[in-house]
Amino acid sequence: MKGKVCVFGSFNLDITAFLERFPMPGESLVASSSKISAGGKGANQATAALKAGANVHYIGKIGEDDFGYFARRHLKEVGFNAVTILSSNERATGNALIYVAGKNAENMISVDPGTNMIVTEEEIKKCEPAIKCADVVLVQLENNLSAINQVIDIANNSNAFTILNPAPFQPVSDKLLSKVDLLTPNETEAYLLTGQKITDKESAEYAADYLHQKGVKKIIITMGAKGSLLSDHSTKTWIPCFPANPVDTTGAGDAFNGALAAQIANGQNIKQAALFSSAFAAVSVEYIGAACMTTYQQAIERMNKFISN
C-alpha cells in the first residue's frame, strides 16, 4: 500500500525567463524564452511526492483572482489523492518571478507570497483530519509561522513523521526545530541557521552537530552537485549527487523533499529514501519549470545506472 503524505505549503504562479546570463542592476536583457507555470514549494513538493509513489493530500491557500483560477485548474489536473484549497480575497495568489541563466541553469527568484502568509488558525483546524491520518507531514517556510507551528503540533500529536524544509528561509525558534523529526536545509539555509558556511563535508558536519544541539533529531543538508549530508547525531552518511544534464535547477530541492517524504511514508529508511531522492532530483533538473516532471521509474533507473558504474 502507498504511504500517506500530507503536504501543507505554498502555491505560487511562476513566471520564468531564460537568459544567457543574469542582468546587472538597472540592466534590461532580452530573454531567449519565457514560461508561465505552477510553482510554490508546497505544491511542488506535493507533486514530487505523488510522482515518487505516495498517496498525497495537498493543503494550500490561494487568492480569489486570475492566478487563483489557474491554481485551481492546475491542482485538479495534477491528480492528487485529495486537495484542500483555502482561499481569500484579502491578498493575491502567491507568485514568483524567476531568472534562469547560464549553461548550468542557475536561478534567481523573487517571490510575493500573497495568501500563503495569511493562513488562519480556524483554517488549519478544519484540516486537522487530513493531517492526523498522514504517515508523513511535510512543511516548508513559505507560509506564516503560526500556521506551520499548528500543523506540526497536530502531526506530532498523531505520531506522524514530520519534515521541515526551511525554505525560503525565515528565522525560526529552537522550539520549532526540536518538534520536527527531519530538517532538510540546503547550504545557504544551513548557514543562516548556524552561522557556519557550508563548503565541504567537514563544515556540513559541524553545522549538523550545531543543529543537533538545538534539539534537531535528524538532518539532511543538501549541497547541490556536491551531494548531501545525512546526520543522525553520532552517525553521518554522505549521499551522492547523481549525474544530470541540467536545464533548469529551480525545482531540484522541492523534488528532493517530496520524494523523500514519499519514500519514508512508503517504509524506506532515511538513508535509502535520501539516495532515491537524490536520483529523483537529478532527473528533475533536466526539465524546464519548478513543478516536478520526474517519474518514479526514471529515478530508479538513474540510481541503478550510477550504482552499476
Summary of the structure (lengths in Angstrom):
residues: 309
radius of gyration: 18.2
end to end distance: 31.8
largest distance: 54.4
contacts: 1145
relative contact order: 0.16
helix: 40%
strand: 25%
